[in-house]
Amino acid sequence: MTKYRILIANRGEIAIRIARTVRELDWIPLGIYTSIDKYSLHRRFMDSDYQVSNYLDMDEIIEAALELGADAIHPGYGFLSENALFVRKVVSKGLVFVGPPPDIMELSGDKARAKKMSEEAGVPTLPWRPVKKPDDVIEFANEYGYPVLLKAIGGGGGMGMRVVYSEKDAEKLYEQASKEAEEAFKDKRLYVEKFLISPKHIEVQILGNGDKVIHLFERDCSIQRRHQKVVEEAPAPILSPNERRAITEDAVKLTEYIGYVNAGTVEFLFDPKTRRHYFMEINARLQVEHPVTEMITGIDIVKQQLLIAMGEGLDLKQDSIRIYGHAIEARINAENPITMLPSPGTVSDYREPSGPGIRVDSGVSSGSTIPAEYNPLIAKIIAWAPSRKEAINRMLRALREYIIMGVDTNILLVKSILEHPVFMNGIHTTKFLDDYISDIKKRILSHERIQAIALSILMTRSVNGFGSLVSRSKSPIEPTSHRLQTLKRRAWAYWRVIKSRMHTRRRSRRK
């Protein structure tokens, strides 16, 4: 097999994840970085790399690829991963783009066109129509009833979205959505659709070669805040075998109709009351949450992307793909678990969990900087087990083992979500955090109180007092019982977080 050189036009955990598969294929991973990422971990995984001014400069990235002798560019997710103009520029320079061709990307990126294609293919959609002014929104709502949802035609990710609950809010929310869409996507066009108040967000992973499409089953991505996913799992816990078959077959039907190439995701809303699903959109790229699908199918999606792009074909057969067990993924972000606001800074100590069924896709190590300029994602932690209950327990165990110091993280938020009875029962919807945020915050504060109590126990039992506690690198007392041992472990980890923060503040004051 040819030893291809693949430029990975991304950063952080996804750049590392792609580089690993490139290396496993015995190909050569190449990278890019900005001045902010001069010491980023992902640079260590590349054979060679090239500095660019930013990850959105198409011409600089293509120049980097040519300078490094790349055969292809893999965009990862985010940045230029769904930019059809970038794809055209890549191809015009004789390079291969690892992803869908530009015409497919333009179709999937235009949400209105994708809706029309879905209807033509016989895949159900919610009532919808393009709107050009607030009066169009009101007219639609009068026909189908409030609430309705305004969405950007030219993009996704929660940008340009507003829920309209009454006529008096239509004008203000229309203007907000239109302005946000123009700023985010340079396209202020909007459409409106009937809003399902508490649906499940189900997405189907597909792979295509232009002639045939196969699916790798579905994921439940309903745990979201501000339209951004927090916890994902596969397979979806509440779908019956017939419902699973219907939704995956519709995903294949639509993508075969449009001649889809490479990896993609067909997203649906599923109404738990009516048990019906509705097409929402196509994401023409690798998704952040792809590892949960890999864990239940045993298929390396990035490998399939690369093989399809480099002309090696799609040799997977639908009837050979099975679901094995259950997988849950949590996005570990540098953010306050209560306010969910970013917490940039330097990771002073970093220790990943491990053990049976645990996978961590990380972009940091001890000493890494989480910059304010980029998404605060630290890592994705994935737990696999034969059953959903076991997967939840494994995830909780792994989260207890995870040590990240120097920045706030959302670990306590994730733990509180996983421990909630609604999530445990698998009946959570996209409204979960809205409906249970007070309960979730109480659970977070309860975890923090336990840490504080444990810390005080450790301090009072320390033979040499507070000074000894600060100076020693290991727990100063030996456990005398299982319960006390647990408290001490939590206390010592919590104390190291406090100590790290105190050290950071002292350095800031010196400056």
KAZINOR-V337450 format. One record per run of one state. SS is the DSSP state (h for helix, s for strand, l for the rest). FROM is the first residue (numbers start at 0). LEN is the number of residues. If there is no record, write none. Layout:
SS:FROM:LEN, SS:FROM:LEN
This chain:
l:0:4, s:4:4, l:8:3, h:11:13, l:24:3, s:27:6, l:33:1, h:34:3, l:37:3, h:40:5, l:45:2, s:47:4, l:51:6, h:57:10, l:67:4, s:71:3, l:74:9, h:83:9, l:92:3, s:95:3, l:98:3, h:101:8, l:109:1, h:110:10, l:120:4, s:124:1, l:125:2, s:127:4, l:131:2, h:133:11, l:144:3, s:147:5, l:152:9, s:161:3, l:164:2, h:166:19, l:185:4, s:189:5, l:194:5, s:199:10, l:209:3, s:212:13, l:225:2, s:227:7, l:234:6, h:240:17, l:257:3, s:260:11, l:271:4, s:275:8, l:283:6, h:289:8, l:297:3, h:300:9, l:309:8, h:317:3, l:320:5, s:325:8, l:333:1, s:334:1, l:335:6, s:341:1, l:342:2, s:344:2, l:346:2, s:348:3, l:351:6, s:357:5, l:362:6, s:368:2, l:370:6, s:376:9, l:385:2, h:387:14, l:401:1, s:402:3, l:405:5, h:410:9, l:419:1, h:420:4, l:424:7, h:431:30, l:461:3, h:464:7, l:471:10, h:481:29, l:510:1
